[in-house]
Amino acid sequence: MIKNDTIIALATPSGVGAISVIRLSGENAISIVNTFFKSVKKGKSLKNQKSHTIHLGHIINNTVIIDEVLVSVFKNPNSYTGENVVEISCHGSSFIQQEIIQLFLQNGCRMADNGEFTMRAFLNGKMDLSQAEAVADVIASNSAASHQMAIQQMRGGITNELKELRVQLLDFAALIELELDFSGEDVEFADRTKFKELVAKISFVLKRLIDSFSFGNAMKNGIPVAIIGEPNVGKSTLLNALLNEEKAIVSEIAGTTRDAIEDELIIDGVAFRFIDTAGIRETKDVVENIGIKKAYEKAENAQLIIFIIDPRKEKKEQRQQEIDSIKKRFPNKRLLVIANKTDLISTDEIENLKSEIENLIPLSAKNKTGMDGLKNELTSLVNIGALSNNETIVTNSRHFEALNNALMAINSVQEGIDLEISTDLFSIDIRECLRHLGNITGEYDIDKDILGHIFGNFCIGK
């Protein structure tokens, strides 16, 4: 799949800006640019310059100066793609960008496909497949948490986790294959006790990585938080207060919110997706009932649930029944109980509520008081210890699927060992496990269509 042609693309966002960067990669990248580059230093040729150097000059088409530019030269194999790479920093005029790109397209270059620079980096051994995918995650990161996970992955997080285990499994696989060659002589080259220990170790690591996906995916895309409660308890007001804008319609009329309203907020580097839902109550209104059903669906799919009560409306027993009902309906969800409209009750009443309801958060969404306490509680509920410890967290659904398949295969190996079945039978499962692990990093034969799908999601120029 490695091509010898030279590709070109705009590496910075299209449009007008102070500067733009045009990137070329390929065996002839330096010589093609050199043909149209005139250095301010007379007689300088880019082909004779050292790698990782920058040169001031002009891009000239015949006698017409297109722009004054800085040209950065990176010679193979010490470049991003592993090929000769040239980056041209020009002024950020759309006209100038297109003039330079068209000039090189007419003289030996072709437009790069989506993600083709990074694909070449992978194919030329500059990074493995999981690191290449992390490049796109770094570009798309919108919070400190998602950025940290992407950087950790780009530095080889999951690769380092699996590399040693995969090598050990390969060694045992080779010994078992050797046993098959001497099957008639009843010999064992692979130590079964050590093999059992390795299989158990691999199973443990795979389960831990698989379990991290739920958290990692939420951190990457924003942790979904459903705001639920009866009508007029202040759900929409709370959403507006969190976002500091009038996102949701607020009205004293019960049942104003009929559909879920979502928006994202970053708190202490963690992205949260807050979902305002329809008020939960008994009603004969068909449309409102649809909204209530959707409210429960959003809560079911959320990682955190904020349940709001109006302390003026219900008595102690009723409040506790409502909270217990929510806990029973969503037993595996983290629940925050908020007493809203505390500006309308006394300090003593607030203290009584706090002693009555465990971990209650009192606030006034209308006056925006107590909001810091809510934000602190939200971040404390998120298990960011794994991030602080630089643990590997799986965020990629392709990796998640491959890990699950590898775990199924290694479990079959374990069953084969326990049942003392023939070596040739569970050796098939070993190869299957190795294949799935190799698919994560690209150390196994990767289907061309899979590569096209992965890098097709990149932006052009990367």
N, C-alpha and C positions, 0 to 999 in steps of 0.2 A: 504493500500500500504506500510505501515511501516514494514520493515523486521527485523528479529532478528539476521540475519547472520552478520558476520564481513567482511568488504570490505577493500581492500588495493589498493594503486596506488602510482606511482611516482608523487609527487606534484611539482617538479621542472622540467624544460625542460630536455628532454632526451639528452644523449651525455656526453662528458667528461667535468668536471668542478672541481672547488675547493671542493665544497660540493654538496650533493644531499639530498633532504628531501623525505622520504617515509612516507605516511600517512595511518593510519588504523582508522576505525570507526566501532563501534558495541559494543554490551554488553560484549563480551569476548575479546575486543582489548587489554586491559591491561594484562589480564592473559595469553593470547597467546604470547605476547612479553616477558613477565616475564619468560616464560619457557626457552627462549633462550638468556636471558640477564644476564650477570654476572657483577655486579657493582664493581667498584674499591674499594668500601667500603664493606668489608666482611659482608655477611649475609643480605644485603639490599634486600628487596622485593618491586617491583613496586606496588604491590597490597596494600601495607601498607602506601604508600606515599600520601601526600596531592595533591590536584588538582593544576595545574599551577606550577609544579616544574620540574626541569631539572636534569638529572642524567647521570654521566659519567660512561662508562663501555664498555663491548665488547658483540657483537653478536656472539654466539658460536653454532656451529652445531656438536653435540657429543663433540669431543675434539678439533675440528678445529676452530680456531678463524677466523671469516670472516672479521671483521673490528672493530676498536675502534670507538665508536659512542657516541652521546649525545641523550638521550631519553627524550622527553617532554611528560608529562602526564596531560591530561585534563579530569576530571571526570564529568559525566552527573549530572545535566543538564547544567552545566556551561562550555559548549564547543561550537565550531562552529556548529556542527550538532545536539547538544542536547543529544548526546550519549557519551559513553566513547571513547575518541580519544587519539591516540598515534602518535607522529611524531618522526621519527628516522632520525637524521642528521648524514649521513655517508660521507666518502670520495667520490668524484665525479667520480669514475671509473665505466664505464658501467658494467664491470664484477661484481663489488661489489654490485651495484644496483640490478642486476638480481639474484645474489646469495641470497640476503636477501629476495627479493620478492618471489622467488621460494620456499625458506625455509618456509615462512608463508603460501603460497598457499597450500603446502603439509600438513599444520598443522592447518586447521580450517578457513582459509580465502578464499575469492574469489576476482577476479579482479573487481574493481569498474567500473560501466558504466560511460559514459560521463555525467559529471555534477551531479553524484549521491550523492556526499557529500553535495552539495548545495540543492539538492532535499530533502535530509533527514532533512536539516536545516529548509526548508519550511514546510515539513510534521510534524516536531516536534515543530512547532510554534516559531522558532528562528527568522524568518523574514517572511514578506508576499511575495506574488508572484512577485509584481513589484520590491521589493527590491532584490529578488533572481535574477531576470533578469538583474538588474543593476550591479550585480557582474560581469557578462560576459562583460558588457559595460566598467567597470573599467579596466578589463584586456586588452580589445581591444583598449582603448583610446590611441590616438596618438598625441594629442595636449592638451594644457592647458584648452581650452574651452570644448572639449569633456570629459576630465577628470573631470572638475568641474561639468558638467551636470550629469555625472554618479554618482559621489559622492553624489550630492544633492538628486538624485533618491534613492541611496542606504540607505540614512538616512531617507527615508520615505516621499519624496517630494510630489508625487501625492497622496499617502495615506493620508497625513495630509490635503491635499486640499479637498478630497472627504469624509473623515471619518465623520465629523460632519454633513455634508449635508445628507449623507446616513442614519445616525442615526435618524435625524429629519424626513426624508422621511419614514423610517421604522415605526416611531411612528404614523405618519399620516395614513400610510397603515393599521396599526393595528386598529386604530379608525374607519377607513372606513369599514374594514372587520367586526368590531363590529356592525356598522350600518346595514350591510346586515343581521346580525342575528336578528335585530329588525326591519326589513324592513316593517313589517305590522303595526308598531306603529308610523311611520312617525317622527322619532327622528334623530337629528344630533349630533354626538359626536365630529366631526372634525370641527374646526372653519374655515369656507370657506375663510374668509379674510386672515388669517394667512397662509392658505394653498396656496392661490394664490401668496402671497409674497414669500413663499418657492419655489414654482415652478419657478417663475421668477428668483430667486437667483440661483437656480440650472442651469437653462438655460444659465444664464450669465457666470457662472464658466465654464460650459462645452464648450461654444463657445470660451472662452479665451484659454482654454487648447487645443482645436482643432486648433485654429489659430496659436498656438505656434509650431505646428508640422513641418510646412514647414521650419521655421527657425532652429528648433532643429535638424531635420533630416539633413539639410545642414551642420550645425556645427559639427555634429557627423561624417558625411562621407566626409566632405570637401566642401566648398562653390564653386559651379561651376562658373567659369569665362570664357566666350567665348571671344577670341581675333579675331576681324573681321576687314575688310578693303579691299581696292583694292590690286591687286598684287604689290609686291615690295615696300610696304610702311614700311616694317620692322616688320611684325608680328612674323615671326620665330626668328628674331634677338632679339626681345623683350622677347620671351619665353626663349631663351638661356640666356639672361642677368638676368632674374628673377631667373632661376634655377642655374645660374653660371656654366653651362656646355653646350656642343654642342649637345643638344637634337634633334633639328630640322635642316634639311639641309637648308643652306642659299645660295642663288644664285641670280645673276642679271637677270637670265632668268625668265620671268613672268610665273606664273602657276606651279612653282616647287612643292609647297605643294598641293597634290591631296586628301589627307585623313586627318582626324583630329588627332592631336598628343596631348596627355594629360600627365600631371605630376602634382605632389602635392608639395606645398611649405607652410611651417608654418610661418606666420608673426604675431609677438606679441601674440603668443599663439593660433592663429586662423588658421585652415587649409584651404587653397584655392586650388582648382583643376583648373589649367589653361589649356585651350584648344586652341591650335593653329589650325586655319582653313584655307581652301583654299581661295585664293584671289577672291573677288567678282567683276565680270566684265562680259560684253557680250562676249561670245565665242561660236564657233561652235564645239569645241573639246568635244566629248561625255563624255570622262572620266573626264575632268575638270568640265563639267557641273554637273556631279554626285557629285564631291567634293564641288561645290558651293551650291548645294541643301543641302548637309550634313552640310555645314557651317551655313545655316539658321536654320536647325534643332537643332544644338548645341546651337545656340544663343537663340532659343525658349525655350530650356530646362535649360538654365543657369539662375542664380540669378543675376549675374552682367555681363554687356557687356562692353568690352574695344573696342572702335572704333578708329582706327589709321588713321591719315591723313599725307600725305607728303606735308608740307606747300609750297614746291617749285613748285608743279605740278598744283594745282588748283587755280583759282581766288576766290575772296571772295564770290561771289554769288554761285559758284559751290560748294564750301565747305559747305555753309549753307544749300544748297539743299540736299546734301548727309546726313548731320546730321539730318535734318528734316525728311528725308526719313526713316532713321533708327529709329527715335523716333516714327514715325507713324506706322512702321511695328511692333515695340515692345513697345507698349505704357505703359505696366506695368513693364518694366524692368528698373533697375537702370543702367544708362549709364555714362561711363567715356570717354571723348574725349581726345585723346593724339595727340599732334603734335610731330612727330618723326623727326629725322635727323636735330635737331636744331643746331648741330655743323656746318652745311653747310649754315646757314643764320645769319644775323647780330642781335645784341642785340635789336636794334630798331624794326626790323621785328618781333622778339619774343614778344615784348611789344605790338605791334599792334595786333598780333594774340590773345593775352590774353584779350585785350579790345574788340575784335571782337567776341570771342567765350567764353561764360560763363563757368567758372570753368575749363578752359583748363589746361591740364598738359603738359608743354613742356619738352622734354627730348631727349637724344641721346642714343638709345639702344646699338649702336655700341660701343660708348665710356663709356657706363654705367653711364652717368651723368643724374641727375634728377630722379634716381630710388627711392631714399628715399621719394621724394614727392609723387610718385605713390603708394608706400607701405602705406604711412600715409593716403592717400585718400581712399585706399581699406579698411583699418581697420575702418576708420571713417564712411564708408557707411554701415558697419555691425552693426546692433543694438545689441550691447553687454550690454546695460543697464540692460536688464532682468537678465543677468548673474551676473552683479555686485550687483543687488538687491536680488540675491538668489531666484528669482521667479521660479516657477515650469515650466519646459519646456519639452514638450512631444517629445521623440525621438524614441519611440518604435511603430512600425506599428500596432502591436496587440492592444496596448492601444488606438491608434488613431481610429482604427475600432470600438472598444468597446465604446469609447466616442461618436462617430458619431451615433451608434445604440442607446445609452442612450439618446442622444439629440432628436432623432426622437421619442422615446417613451415619453419623457417629453413634447415634443411639442404636442403630441396626448393628453396627460393629460390636457394641457392648452386649447386645442380645446374643449375637453369634458366639462371643467369647464365653458368656455365661452358660449357653446351651452346648458348648464344646462342639460346634458344627465344623464341618470341613473347612480348612483354611481357604480353599479356592472360592468358597461362597462369600465369606465376609471380606475377602480381598477386593471384591467388586465394590462393596460399600466404602472401603477405604479410598479407592480411586474416585468414587463419587464425591466423597467429602473433600478430597484434594481439589477436584474440579471446581466445586462451588467456592472454596476459599480462594483459589486462583483467579476466579472470575471477578473477585472484588478488586484485586490489585492489577489484573491483566497479566498474571504470570502463567495463564493457561491460554489455550486457543480461544480468542475472542471473536465472536461472529461479527462480520462486517456491518451488518444491520444494527447491532448493538452499539458499535462505535459511532455510526451515523446518528443514532438517536441521542446518544450522550452529548456529542459535540455540536449537534444541530441546535441544541438549546442555548449555546453560547452566543454572545454578541459577535458580530463581524469585527475583525481586528484583534480578537483574542484567540 
